[in-house]
């Protein structure tokens, strides 16, 4: 699974969170995260968004979850 985030601080925080939840997560490229392991990556991302109150919306596609600001 690949996750794309809008900012580097978000990427770093999510890598740490996903690792704490038992995933093999590592930063790739400037704003990407490669995630391996069993579990609910999307659920972890949604929980993180709710806890941090960062206005992001997860947009899953085939093999990638993009975290984007909501459309205005």
PDB file of N, CA, C, O and CB in Angstrom:
ATOM      1  N   UNK A   1       0.848  -1.164   0.000  1.00  0.00           N
ATOM      2  CA  UNK A   1       0.000   0.000   0.000  1.00  0.00           C
ATOM      3  C   UNK A   1       0.896   1.229   0.000  1.00  0.00           C
ATOM      4  O   UNK A   1       1.953   1.249   0.630  1.00  0.00           O
ATOM      5  CB  UNK A   1      -0.966  -0.004   1.215  1.00  0.00           C
ATOM      6  N   UNK A   2       0.461   2.230  -0.702  1.00  0.00           N
ATOM      7  CA  UNK A   2       1.192   3.492  -0.766  1.00  0.00           C
ATOM      8  C   UNK A   2       0.269   4.590  -0.246  1.00  0.00           C
ATOM      9  O   UNK A   2      -0.921   4.604  -0.558  1.00  0.00           O
ATOM     10  CB  UNK A   2       1.682   3.803  -2.230  1.00  0.00           C
ATOM     11  N   UNK A   3       0.815   5.504   0.542  1.00  0.00           N
ATOM     12  CA  UNK A   3       0.064   6.639   1.066  1.00  0.00           C
ATOM     13  C   UNK A   3       0.777   7.906   0.623  1.00  0.00           C
ATOM     14  O   UNK A   3       2.001   7.993   0.722  1.00  0.00           O
ATOM     15  CB  UNK A   3      -0.068   6.575   2.630  1.00  0.00           C
ATOM     16  N   UNK A   4       0.030   8.887   0.136  1.00  0.00           N
ATOM     17  CA  UNK A   4       0.574  10.190  -0.243  1.00  0.00           C
ATOM     18  C   UNK A   4      -0.018  11.244   0.671  1.00  0.00           C
ATOM     19  O   UNK A   4      -1.235  11.311   0.840  1.00  0.00           O
ATOM     20  CB  UNK A   4       0.276  10.518  -1.736  1.00  0.00           C
ATOM     21  N   UNK A   5       0.836  12.068   1.261  1.00  0.00           N
ATOM     22  CA  UNK A   5       0.405  13.113   2.183  1.00  0.00           C
ATOM     23  C   UNK A   5       0.770  14.488   1.625  1.00  0.00           C
ATOM     24  O   UNK A   5       1.628  14.580   0.747  1.00  0.00           O
ATOM     25  CB  UNK A   5       1.041  12.906   3.576  1.00  0.00           C
ATOM     26  N   UNK A   6       0.136  15.562   2.117  1.00  0.00           N
ATOM     27  CA  UNK A   6       0.408  16.880   1.555  1.00  0.00           C
ATOM     28  C   UNK A   6       1.649  17.578   2.109  1.00  0.00           C
ATOM     29  O   UNK A   6       2.165  18.502   1.481  1.00  0.00           O
ATOM     30  CB  UNK A   6      -0.763  17.746   1.779  1.00  0.00           C
ATOM     31  N   UNK A   7       2.142  17.142   3.295  1.00  0.00           N
ATOM     32  CA  UNK A   7       3.281  17.845   3.907  1.00  0.00           C
ATOM     33  C   UNK A   7       4.242  16.854   4.547  1.00  0.00           C
ATOM     34  O   UNK A   7       3.826  15.788   5.002  1.00  0.00           O
ATOM     35  CB  UNK A   7       2.794  18.863   4.959  1.00  0.00           C
ATOM     36  N   UNK A   8       5.513  17.198   4.583  1.00  0.00           N
ATOM     37  CA  UNK A   8       6.533  16.337   5.175  1.00  0.00           C
ATOM     38  C   UNK A   8       6.270  16.074   6.665  1.00  0.00           C
ATOM     39  O   UNK A   8       6.418  14.928   7.091  1.00  0.00           O
ATOM     40  CB  UNK A   8       7.910  16.965   4.995  1.00  0.00           C
ATOM     41  N   UNK A   9       5.885  17.076   7.489  1.00  0.00           N
ATOM     42  CA  UNK A   9       5.607  16.762   8.903  1.00  0.00           C
ATOM     43  C   UNK A   9       4.487  15.723   9.058  1.00  0.00           C
ATOM     44  O   UNK A   9       4.536  14.888   9.961  1.00  0.00           O
ATOM     45  CB  UNK A   9       5.227  18.042   9.660  1.00  0.00           C
ATOM     46  N   UNK A  10       3.483  15.776   8.180  1.00  0.00           N
ATOM     47  CA  UNK A  10       2.415  14.776   8.222  1.00  0.00           C
ATOM     48  C   UNK A  10       2.969  13.397   7.889  1.00  0.00           C
ATOM     49  O   UNK A  10       2.601  12.408   8.524  1.00  0.00           O
ATOM     50  CB  UNK A  10       1.280  15.146   7.245  1.00  0.00           C
ATOM     51  N   UNK A  11       3.839  13.329   6.910  1.00  0.00           N
ATOM     52  CA  UNK A  11       4.432  12.049   6.526  1.00  0.00           C
ATOM     53  C   UNK A  11       5.200  11.448   7.688  1.00  0.00           C
ATOM     54  O   UNK A  11       5.045  10.265   7.990  1.00  0.00           O
ATOM     55  CB  UNK A  11       5.355  12.220   5.316  1.00  0.00           C
ATOM     56  N   UNK A  12       6.017  12.245   8.333  1.00  0.00           N
ATOM     57  CA  UNK A  12       6.834  11.746   9.436  1.00  0.00           C
ATOM     58  C   UNK A  12       5.973  11.271  10.610  1.00  0.00           C
ATOM     59  O   UNK A  12       6.263  10.242  11.221  1.00  0.00           O
ATOM     60  CB  UNK A  12       7.799  12.832   9.905  1.00  0.00           C
ATOM     61  N   UNK A  13       4.921  12.020  10.921  1.00  0.00           N
ATOM     62  CA  UNK A  13       4.027  11.625  12.012  1.00  0.00           C
ATOM     63  C   UNK A  13       3.296  10.326  11.671  1.00  0.00           C
ATOM     64  O   UNK A  13       3.133   9.464  12.534  1.00  0.00           O
ATOM     65  CB  UNK A  13       3.009  12.745  12.308  1.00  0.00           C
ATOM     66  N   UNK A  14       2.860  10.181  10.433  1.00  0.00           N
ATOM     67  CA  UNK A  14       2.144   8.973  10.028  1.00  0.00           C
ATOM     68  C   UNK A  14       3.057   7.755   9.974  1.00  0.00           C
ATOM     69  O   UNK A  14       2.628   6.652  10.315  1.00  0.00           O
ATOM     70  CB  UNK A  14       1.493   9.183   8.677  1.00  0.00           C
ATOM     71  N   UNK A  15       4.284   7.927   9.560  1.00  0.00           N
ATOM     72  CA  UNK A  15       5.230   6.810   9.567  1.00  0.00           C
ATOM     73  C   UNK A  15       5.375   6.285  11.000  1.00  0.00           C
ATOM     74  O   UNK A  15       5.335   5.077  11.231  1.00  0.00           O
ATOM     75  CB  UNK A  15       6.620   7.248   8.992  1.00  0.00           C
ATOM     76  N   UNK A  16       5.543   7.195  11.948  1.00  0.00           N
ATOM     77  CA  UNK A  16       5.681   6.789  13.354  1.00  0.00           C
ATOM     78  C   UNK A  16       4.414   6.093  13.854  1.00  0.00           C
ATOM     79  O   UNK A  16       4.500   5.065  14.526  1.00  0.00           O
ATOM     80  CB  UNK A  16       5.992   8.012  14.238  1.00  0.00           C
ATOM     81  N   UNK A  17       3.253   6.638  13.535  1.00  0.00           N
ATOM     82  CA  UNK A  17       1.989   6.040  13.963  1.00  0.00           C
ATOM     83  C   UNK A  17       1.812   4.650  13.382  1.00  0.00           C
ATOM     84  O   UNK A  17       1.461   3.715  14.102  1.00  0.00           O
ATOM     85  CB  UNK A  17       0.818   6.924  13.559  1.00  0.00           C
ATOM     86  N   UNK A  18       2.048   4.507  12.095  1.00  0.00           N
ATOM     87  CA  UNK A  18       1.867   3.210  11.445  1.00  0.00           C
ATOM     88  C   UNK A  18       2.851   2.178  11.992  1.00  0.00           C
ATOM     89  O   UNK A  18       2.491   1.013  12.165  1.00  0.00           O
ATOM     90  CB  UNK A  18       2.037   3.346   9.927  1.00  0.00           C
ATOM     91  N   UNK A  19       4.066   2.584  12.261  1.00  0.00           N
ATOM     92  CA  UNK A  19       5.034   1.656  12.862  1.00  0.00           C
ATOM     93  C   UNK A  19       4.583   1.229  14.251  1.00  0.00           C
ATOM     94  O   UNK A  19       4.691   0.057  14.612  1.00  0.00           O
ATOM     95  CB  UNK A  19       6.430   2.301  12.938  1.00  0.00           C
ATOM     96  N   UNK A  20       4.073   2.189  15.035  1.00  0.00           N
ATOM     97  CA  UNK A  20       3.576   1.865  16.375  1.00  0.00           C
ATOM     98  C   UNK A  20       2.417   0.874  16.310  1.00  0.00           C
ATOM     99  O   UNK A  20       2.225   0.085  17.235  1.00  0.00           O
ATOM    100  CB  UNK A  20       3.134   3.139  17.103  1.00  0.00           C
ATOM    101  N   UNK A  21       1.651   0.910  15.235  1.00  0.00           N
ATOM    102  CA  UNK A  21       0.510   0.005  15.065  1.00  0.00           C
ATOM    103  C   UNK A  21       0.904  -1.313  14.399  1.00  0.00           C
ATOM    104  O   UNK A  21       0.036  -2.111  14.044  1.00  0.00           O
ATOM    105  CB  UNK A  21      -0.572   0.685  14.246  1.00  0.00           C
ATOM    106  N   UNK A  22       2.211  -1.547  14.227  1.00  0.00           N
ATOM    107  CA  UNK A  22       2.687  -2.834  13.743  1.00  0.00           C
ATOM    108  C   UNK A  22       2.921  -2.946  12.246  1.00  0.00           C
ATOM    109  O   UNK A  22       3.223  -4.030  11.749  1.00  0.00           O
ATOM    110  CB  UNK A  22       1.740  -3.854  14.134  1.00  0.00           C
ATOM    111  N   UNK A  23       2.786  -1.850  11.524  1.00  0.00           N
ATOM    112  CA  UNK A  23       3.053  -1.877  10.091  1.00  0.00           C
ATOM    113  C   UNK A  23       4.537  -1.644   9.829  1.00  0.00           C
ATOM    114  O   UNK A  23       5.227  -1.008  10.626  1.00  0.00           O
ATOM    115  CB  UNK A  23       2.202  -0.819   9.359  1.00  0.00           C
ATOM    116  N   UNK A  24       5.010  -2.156   8.724  1.00  0.00           N
ATOM    117  CA  UNK A  24       6.338  -1.831   8.222  1.00  0.00           C
ATOM    118  C   UNK A  24       6.141  -0.619   7.316  1.00  0.00           C
ATOM    119  O   UNK A  24       5.772  -0.759   6.150  1.00  0.00           O
ATOM    120  CB  UNK A  24       7.016  -3.060   7.450  1.00  0.00           C
ATOM    121  N   UNK A  25       6.389   0.570   7.861  1.00  0.00           N
ATOM    122  CA  UNK A  25       6.162   1.815   7.125  1.00  0.00           C
ATOM    123  C   UNK A  25       7.476   2.557   6.973  1.00  0.00           C
ATOM    124  O   UNK A  25       8.278   2.636   7.904  1.00  0.00           O
ATOM    125  CB  UNK A  25       5.115   2.705   7.840  1.00  0.00           C
ATOM    126  N   UNK A  26       7.684   3.105   5.763  1.00  0.00           N
ATOM    127  CA  UNK A  26       8.906   3.886   5.532  1.00  0.00           C
ATOM    128  C   UNK A  26       8.611   5.007   4.551  1.00  0.00           C
ATOM    129  O   UNK A  26       7.807   4.839   3.634  1.00  0.00           O
ATOM    130  CB  UNK A  26      10.056   2.986   5.000  1.00  0.00           C
ATOM    131  N   UNK A  27       9.261   6.155   4.741  1.00  0.00           N
ATOM    132  CA  UNK A  27       9.068   7.260   3.807  1.00  0.00           C
ATOM    133  C   UNK A  27       9.682   6.923   2.450  1.00  0.00           C
ATOM    134  O   UNK A  27      10.747   6.310   2.375  1.00  0.00           O
ATOM    135  CB  UNK A  27       9.684   8.557   4.368  1.00  0.00           C
ATOM    136  N   UNK A  28       9.012   7.321   1.399  1.00  0.00           N
ATOM    137  CA  UNK A  28       9.529   7.197   0.036  1.00  0.00           C
ATOM    138  C   UNK A  28       9.238   8.500  -0.697  1.00  0.00           C
ATOM    139  O   UNK A  28       8.234   9.164  -0.441  1.00  0.00           O
ATOM    140  CB  UNK A  28       8.892   5.972  -0.712  1.00  0.00           C
ATOM    141  N   UNK A  29      10.114   8.844  -1.591  1.00  0.00           N
ATOM    142  CA  UNK A  29       9.991  10.111  -2.310  1.00  0.00           C
ATOM    143  C   UNK A  29       9.842  11.243  -1.294  1.00  0.00           C
ATOM    144  O   UNK A  29      10.221  11.090  -0.133  1.00  0.00           O
ATOM    145  CB  UNK A  29       8.778  10.084  -3.298  1.00  0.00           C
ATOM    146  N   UNK A  30       9.298  12.360  -1.722  1.00  0.00           N
ATOM    147  CA  UNK A  30       9.196  13.496  -0.804  1.00  0.00           C
ATOM    148  C   UNK A  30       7.990  13.387   0.128  1.00  0.00           C
ATOM    149  O   UNK A  30       8.087  13.722   1.308  1.00  0.00           O
ATOM    150  CB  UNK A  30       9.114  14.791  -1.591  1.00  0.00           C
ATOM    151  N   UNK A  31       6.863  12.923  -0.392  1.00  0.00           N
ATOM    152  CA  UNK A  31       5.634  12.938   0.403  1.00  0.00           C
ATOM    153  C   UNK A  31       4.933  11.588   0.473  1.00  0.00           C
ATOM    154  O   UNK A  31       3.750  11.523   0.810  1.00  0.00           O
ATOM    155  CB  UNK A  31       4.689  13.950  -0.156  1.00  0.00           C
ATOM    156  N   UNK A  32       5.636  10.527   0.164  1.00  0.00           N
ATOM    157  CA  UNK A  32       5.009   9.212   0.143  1.00  0.00           C
ATOM    158  C   UNK A  32       5.411   8.346   1.317  1.00  0.00           C
ATOM    159  O   UNK A  32       6.431   8.570   1.968  1.00  0.00           O
ATOM    160  CB  UNK A  32       5.347   8.509  -1.129  1.00  0.00           C
ATOM    161  N   UNK A  33       4.571   7.343   1.570  1.00  0.00           N
ATOM    162  CA  UNK A  33       4.840   6.338   2.599  1.00  0.00           C
ATOM    163  C   UNK A  33       4.521   4.979   1.996  1.00  0.00           C
ATOM    164  O   UNK A  33       3.434   4.771   1.457  1.00  0.00           O
ATOM    165  CB  UNK A  33       3.995   6.598   3.910  1.00  0.00           C
ATOM    166  N   UNK A  34       5.453   4.072   2.084  1.00  0.00           N
ATOM    167  CA  UNK A  34       5.227   2.688   1.670  1.00  0.00           C
ATOM    168  C   UNK A  34       4.856   1.904   2.922  1.00  0.00           C
ATOM    169  O   UNK A  34       5.594   1.911   3.907  1.00  0.00           O
ATOM    170  CB  UNK A  34       6.497   2.072   0.955  1.00  0.00           C
ATOM    171  N   UNK A  35       3.710   1.226   2.883  1.00  0.00           N
ATOM    172  CA  UNK A  35       3.194   0.525   4.061  1.00  0.00           C
ATOM    173  C   UNK A  35       3.012  -0.949   3.720  1.00  0.00           C
ATOM    174  O   UNK A  35       2.353  -1.298   2.741  1.00  0.00           O
ATOM    175  CB  UNK A  35       1.848   1.151   4.546  1.00  0.00           C
ATOM    176  N   UNK A  36       3.612  -1.810   4.550  1.00  0.00           N
ATOM    177  CA  UNK A  36       3.447  -3.256   4.398  1.00  0.00           C
ATOM    178  C   UNK A  36       2.949  -3.818   5.717  1.00  0.00           C
ATOM    179  O   UNK A  36       3.264  -3.303   6.790  1.00  0.00           O
ATOM    180  CB  UNK A  36       4.783  -3.943   3.963  1.00  0.00           C
ATOM    181  N   UNK A  37       2.182  -4.865   5.618  1.00  0.00           N
ATOM    182  CA  UNK A  37       1.684  -5.518   6.817  1.00  0.00           C
ATOM    183  C   UNK A  37       0.190  -5.719   6.753  1.00  0.00           C
ATOM    184  O   UNK A  37      -0.490  -5.237   5.848  1.00  0.00           O
ATOM    185  CB  UNK A  37       2.043  -4.718   8.043  1.00  0.00           C
ATOM    186  N   UNK A  38      -0.298  -6.442   7.734  1.00  0.00           N
ATOM    187  CA  UNK A  38      -1.722  -6.745   7.812  1.00  0.00           C
ATOM    188  C   UNK A  38      -2.400  -5.751   8.745  1.00  0.00           C
ATOM    189  O   UNK A  38      -1.853  -5.398   9.789  1.00  0.00           O
ATOM    190  CB  UNK A  38      -1.953  -8.199   8.298  1.00  0.00           C
ATOM    191  N   UNK A  39      -3.568  -5.309   8.372  1.00  0.00           N
ATOM    192  CA  UNK A  39      -4.323  -4.401   9.217  1.00  0.00           C
ATOM    193  C   UNK A  39      -5.057  -3.376   8.381  1.00  0.00           C
ATOM    194  O   UNK A  39      -5.043  -3.422   7.151  1.00  0.00           O
ATOM    195  CB  UNK A  39      -3.408  -3.709  10.210  1.00  0.00           C
ATOM    196  N   UNK A  40      -5.699  -2.452   9.072  1.00  0.00           N
ATOM    197  CA  UNK A  40      -6.556  -1.454   8.439  1.00  0.00           C
ATOM    198  C   UNK A  40      -5.820  -0.117   8.350  1.00  0.00           C
ATOM    199  O   UNK A  40      -5.942   0.727   9.237  1.00  0.00           O
ATOM    200  CB  UNK A  40      -7.882  -1.294   9.224  1.00  0.00           C
ATOM    201  N   UNK A  41      -5.064   0.065   7.285  1.00  0.00           N
ATOM    202  CA  UNK A  41      -4.308   1.304   7.095  1.00  0.00           C
ATOM    203  C   UNK A  41      -5.270   2.491   7.020  1.00  0.00           C
ATOM    204  O   UNK A  41      -5.043   3.515   7.664  1.00  0.00           O
ATOM    205  CB  UNK A  41      -3.437   1.227   5.811  1.00  0.00           C
ATOM    206  N   UNK A  42      -6.332   2.356   6.243  1.00  0.00           N
ATOM    207  CA  UNK A  42      -7.296   3.448   6.089  1.00  0.00           C
ATOM    208  C   UNK A  42      -7.897   3.827   7.442  1.00  0.00           C
ATOM    209  O   UNK A  42      -8.064   5.012   7.731  1.00  0.00           O
ATOM    210  CB  UNK A  42      -8.413   3.048   5.101  1.00  0.00           C
ATOM    211  N   UNK A  43      -8.217   2.849   8.261  1.00  0.00           N
ATOM    212  CA  UNK A  43      -8.748   3.127   9.594  1.00  0.00           C
ATOM    213  C   UNK A  43      -7.766   3.897  10.454  1.00  0.00           C
ATOM    214  O   UNK A  43      -8.155   4.821  11.168  1.00  0.00           O
ATOM    215  CB  UNK A  43      -9.120   1.839  10.283  1.00  0.00           C
ATOM    216  N   UNK A  44      -6.488   3.523  10.393  1.00  0.00           N
ATOM    217  CA  UNK A  44      -5.455   4.245  11.138  1.00  0.00           C
ATOM    218  C   UNK A  44      -5.346   5.690  10.655  1.00  0.00           C
ATOM    219  O   UNK A  44      -5.200   6.607  11.463  1.00  0.00           O
ATOM    220  CB  UNK A  44      -4.096   3.535  10.997  1.00  0.00           C
ATOM    221  N   UNK A  45      -5.415   5.892   9.344  1.00  0.00           N
ATOM    222  CA  UNK A  45      -5.333   7.244   8.789  1.00  0.00           C
ATOM    223  C   UNK A  45      -6.537   8.075   9.240  1.00  0.00           C
ATOM    224  O   UNK A  45      -6.380   9.236   9.619  1.00  0.00           O
ATOM    225  CB  UNK A  45      -5.260   7.194   7.241  1.00  0.00           C
ATOM    226  N   UNK A  46      -7.724   7.494   9.203  1.00  0.00           N
ATOM    227  CA  UNK A  46      -8.924   8.219   9.621  1.00  0.00           C
ATOM    228  C   UNK A  46      -8.860   8.585  11.104  1.00  0.00           C
ATOM    229  O   UNK A  46      -9.263   9.682  11.490  1.00  0.00           O
ATOM    230  CB  UNK A  46     -10.179   7.379   9.340  1.00  0.00           C
ATOM    231  N   UNK A  47      -8.358   7.675  11.932  1.00  0.00           N
ATOM    232  CA  UNK A  47      -8.204   7.961  13.359  1.00  0.00           C
ATOM    233  C   UNK A  47      -7.214   9.097  13.572  1.00  0.00           C
ATOM    234  O   UNK A  47      -7.469   9.998  14.370  1.00  0.00           O
ATOM    235  CB  UNK A  47      -7.743   6.707  14.118  1.00  0.00           C
ATOM    236  N   UNK A  48      -6.090   9.062  12.868  1.00  0.00           N
ATOM    237  CA  UNK A  48      -5.074  10.116  12.988  1.00  0.00           C
ATOM    238  C   UNK A  48      -5.648  11.464  12.571  1.00  0.00           C
ATOM    239  O   UNK A  48      -5.413  12.470  13.241  1.00  0.00           O
ATOM    240  CB  UNK A  48      -3.836   9.779  12.131  1.00  0.00           C
ATOM    241  N   UNK A  49      -6.394  11.496  11.475  1.00  0.00           N
ATOM    242  CA  UNK A  49      -7.003  12.745  11.014  1.00  0.00           C
ATOM    243  C   UNK A  49      -7.949  13.294  12.082  1.00  0.00           C
ATOM    244  O   UNK A  49      -7.928  14.490  12.372  1.00  0.00           O
ATOM    245  CB  UNK A  49      -7.762  12.527   9.681  1.00  0.00           C
ATOM    246  N   UNK A  50      -8.775  12.429  12.666  1.00  0.00           N
ATOM    247  CA  UNK A  50      -9.719  12.862  13.700  1.00  0.00           C
ATOM    248  C   UNK A  50      -8.987  13.379  14.943  1.00  0.00           C
ATOM    249  O   UNK A  50      -9.394  14.384  15.527  1.00  0.00           O
ATOM    250  CB  UNK A  50     -10.651  11.703  14.085  1.00  0.00           C
ATOM    251  N   UNK A  51      -7.923  12.708  15.345  1.00  0.00           N
ATOM    252  CA  UNK A  51      -7.188  13.103  16.547  1.00  0.00           C
ATOM    253  C   UNK A  51      -6.440  14.413  16.356  1.00  0.00           C
ATOM    254  O   UNK A  51      -6.386  15.238  17.267  1.00  0.00           O
ATOM    255  CB  UNK A  51      -6.214  12.013  16.946  1.00  0.00           C
ATOM    256  N   UNK A  52      -5.863  14.608  15.175  1.00  0.00           N
ATOM    257  CA  UNK A  52      -5.069  15.816  14.934  1.00  0.00           C
ATOM    258  C   UNK A  52      -5.921  16.983  14.473  1.00  0.00           C
ATOM    259  O   UNK A  52      -5.484  18.133  14.530  1.00  0.00           O
ATOM    260  CB  UNK A  52      -3.997  15.538  13.905  1.00  0.00           C
ATOM    261  N   UNK A  53      -7.140  16.698  14.016  1.00  0.00           N
ATOM    262  CA  UNK A  53      -8.050  17.710  13.485  1.00  0.00           C
ATOM    263  C   UNK A  53      -7.475  18.450  12.283  1.00  0.00           C
ATOM    264  O   UNK A  53      -7.860  19.586  12.004  1.00  0.00           O
ATOM    265  CB  UNK A  53      -8.398  18.700  14.566  1.00  0.00           C
ATOM    266  N   UNK A  54      -6.554  17.805  11.575  1.00  0.00           N
ATOM    267  CA  UNK A  54      -6.032  18.370  10.328  1.00  0.00           C
ATOM    268  C   UNK A  54      -7.100  18.146   9.262  1.00  0.00           C
ATOM    269  O   UNK A  54      -7.577  17.021   9.109  1.00  0.00           O
ATOM    270  CB  UNK A  54      -4.645  17.712   9.914  1.00  0.00           C
ATOM    271  N   UNK A  55      -7.487  19.173   8.528  1.00  0.00           N
ATOM    272  CA  UNK A  55      -8.562  19.023   7.546  1.00  0.00           C
ATOM    273  C   UNK A  55      -8.099  18.268   6.294  1.00  0.00           C
ATOM    274  O   UNK A  55      -7.770  18.869   5.272  1.00  0.00           O
ATOM    275  CB  UNK A  55      -9.100  20.396   7.150  1.00  0.00           C
ATOM    276  N   UNK A  56      -8.083  16.943   6.404  1.00  0.00           N
ATOM    277  CA  UNK A  56      -7.698  16.094   5.281  1.00  0.00           C
ATOM    278  C   UNK A  56      -8.783  15.050   5.041  1.00  0.00           C
ATOM    279  O   UNK A  56      -9.490  14.635   5.959  1.00  0.00           O
ATOM    280  CB  UNK A  56      -6.326  15.413   5.544  1.00  0.00           C
ATOM    281  N   UNK A  57      -8.890  14.648   3.803  1.00  0.00           N
ATOM    282  CA  UNK A  57      -9.849  13.616   3.423  1.00  0.00           C
ATOM    283  C   UNK A  57      -9.068  12.496   2.748  1.00  0.00           C
ATOM    284  O   UNK A  57      -8.351  12.753   1.781  1.00  0.00           O
ATOM    285  CB  UNK A  57     -10.975  14.185   2.477  1.00  0.00           C
ATOM    286  N   UNK A  58      -9.189  11.243   3.237  1.00  0.00           N
ATOM    287  CA  UNK A  58      -8.517  10.135   2.552  1.00  0.00           C
ATOM    288  C   UNK A  58      -9.268   9.773   1.275  1.00  0.00           C
ATOM    289  O   UNK A  58     -10.488   9.614   1.276  1.00  0.00           O
ATOM    290  CB  UNK A  58      -8.410   8.903   3.480  1.00  0.00           C
ATOM    291  N   UNK A  59      -8.513   9.647   0.191  1.00  0.00           N
ATOM    292  CA  UNK A  59      -9.082   9.258  -1.097  1.00  0.00           C
ATOM    293  C   UNK A  59      -8.381   7.993  -1.574  1.00  0.00           C
ATOM    294  O   UNK A  59      -7.335   8.062  -2.219  1.00  0.00           O
ATOM    295  CB  UNK A  59      -8.943  10.405  -2.149  1.00  0.00           C
ATOM    296  N   UNK A  60      -8.968   6.820  -1.252  1.00  0.00           N
ATOM    297  CA  UNK A  60      -8.343   5.561  -1.676  1.00  0.00           C
ATOM    298  C   UNK A  60      -8.547   5.321  -3.173  1.00  0.00           C
ATOM    299  O   UNK A  60      -9.628   5.543  -3.717  1.00  0.00           O
ATOM    300  CB  UNK A  60      -8.916   4.380  -0.871  1.00  0.00           C
ATOM    301  N   UNK A  61      -7.494   4.869  -3.807  1.00  0.00           N
ATOM    302  CA  UNK A  61      -7.544   4.395  -5.181  1.00  0.00           C
ATOM    303  C   UNK A  61      -6.859   3.040  -5.186  1.00  0.00           C
ATOM    304  O   UNK A  61      -6.467   2.547  -4.129  1.00  0.00           O
ATOM    305  CB  UNK A  61      -6.859   5.408  -6.187  1.00  0.00           C
ATOM    306  N   UNK A  62      -6.711   2.449  -6.312  1.00  0.00           N
ATOM    307  CA  UNK A  62      -6.085   1.133  -6.388  1.00  0.00           C
ATOM    308  C   UNK A  62      -4.624   1.202  -5.953  1.00  0.00           C
ATOM    309  O   UNK A  62      -3.767   1.693  -6.688  1.00  0.00           O
ATOM    310  CB  UNK A  62      -6.189   0.572  -7.812  1.00  0.00           C
ATOM    311  N   UNK A  63      -4.351   0.701  -4.741  1.00  0.00           N
ATOM    312  CA  UNK A  63      -2.977   0.621  -4.250  1.00  0.00           C
ATOM    313  C   UNK A  63      -2.443   1.864  -3.579  1.00  0.00           C
ATOM    314  O   UNK A  63      -1.346   1.826  -3.020  1.00  0.00           O
ATOM    315  CB  UNK A  63      -2.098   0.287  -5.354  1.00  0.00           C
ATOM    316  N   UNK A  64      -3.186   2.989  -3.610  1.00  0.00           N
ATOM    317  CA  UNK A  64      -2.707   4.241  -3.009  1.00  0.00           C
ATOM    318  C   UNK A  64      -3.847   4.921  -2.273  1.00  0.00           C
ATOM    319  O   UNK A  64      -4.994   4.907  -2.719  1.00  0.00           O
ATOM    320  CB  UNK A  64      -2.118   5.190  -4.086  1.00  0.00           C
ATOM    321  N   UNK A  65      -3.509   5.519  -1.129  1.00  0.00           N
ATOM    322  CA  UNK A  65      -4.453   6.373  -0.420  1.00  0.00           C
ATOM    323  C   UNK A  65      -3.859   7.770  -0.416  1.00  0.00           C
ATOM    324  O   UNK A  65      -2.770   7.993   0.113  1.00  0.00           O
ATOM    325  CB  UNK A  65      -4.734   5.855   1.045  1.00  0.00           C
ATOM    326  N   UNK A  66      -4.584   8.709  -1.011  1.00  0.00           N
ATOM    327  CA  UNK A  66      -4.160  10.110  -1.025  1.00  0.00           C
ATOM    328  C   UNK A  66      -4.854  10.853   0.098  1.00  0.00           C
ATOM    329  O   UNK A  66      -6.070  10.738   0.255  1.00  0.00           O
ATOM    330  CB  UNK A  66      -4.468  10.776  -2.390  1.00  0.00           C
ATOM    331  N   UNK A  67      -4.105  11.611   0.882  1.00  0.00           N
ATOM    332  CA  UNK A  67      -4.689  12.488   1.897  1.00  0.00           C
ATOM    333  C   UNK A  67      -4.697  13.895   1.313  1.00  0.00           C
ATOM    334  O   UNK A  67      -3.645  14.487   1.067  1.00  0.00           O
ATOM    335  CB  UNK A  67      -3.885  12.429   3.264  1.00  0.00           C
ATOM    336  N   UNK A  68      -5.894  14.417   1.097  1.00  0.00           N
ATOM    337  CA  UNK A  68      -6.061  15.711   0.439  1.00  0.00           C
ATOM    338  C   UNK A  68      -6.919  16.643   1.288  1.00  0.00           C
ATOM    339  O   UNK A  68      -7.753  16.186   2.070  1.00  0.00           O
ATOM    340  CB  UNK A  68      -6.690  15.531  -0.948  1.00  0.00           C
ATOM    341  N   UNK A  69      -6.712  17.947   1.133  1.00  0.00           N
ATOM    342  CA  UNK A  69      -7.640  18.894   1.779  1.00  0.00           C
ATOM    343  C   UNK A  69      -9.031  18.727   1.177  1.00  0.00           C
ATOM    344  O   UNK A  69      -9.159  18.360   0.008  1.00  0.00           O
ATOM    345  CB  UNK A  69      -7.146  20.372   1.612  1.00  0.00           C
ATOM    346  N   UNK A  70     -10.072  18.990   1.962  1.00  0.00           N
ATOM    347  CA  UNK A  70     -11.427  18.852   1.428  1.00  0.00           C
ATOM    348  C   UNK A  70     -11.679  19.864   0.314  1.00  0.00           C
ATOM    349  O   UNK A  70     -11.110  20.956   0.313  1.00  0.00           O
ATOM    350  CB  UNK A  70     -12.465  19.027   2.547  1.00  0.00           C
ATOM    351  N   UNK A  71     -12.529  19.493  -0.625  1.00  0.00           N
ATOM    352  CA  UNK A  71     -12.884  20.407  -1.712  1.00  0.00           C
ATOM    353  C   UNK A  71     -13.726  21.542  -1.149  1.00  0.00           C
ATOM    354  O   UNK A  71     -14.554  21.343  -0.260  1.00  0.00           O
ATOM    355  CB  UNK A  71     -13.650  19.663  -2.849  1.00  0.00           C
ATOM    356  N   UNK A  72     -13.500  22.725  -1.679  1.00  0.00           N
ATOM    357  CA  UNK A  72     -14.293  23.856  -1.169  1.00  0.00           C
ATOM    358  C   UNK A  72     -15.396  24.223  -2.112  1.00  0.00           C
ATOM    359  O   UNK A  72     -16.158  25.150  -1.840  1.00  0.00           O
ATOM    360  CB  UNK A  72     -13.416  25.064  -0.927  1.00  0.00           C
TER     361      UNK A  72
END
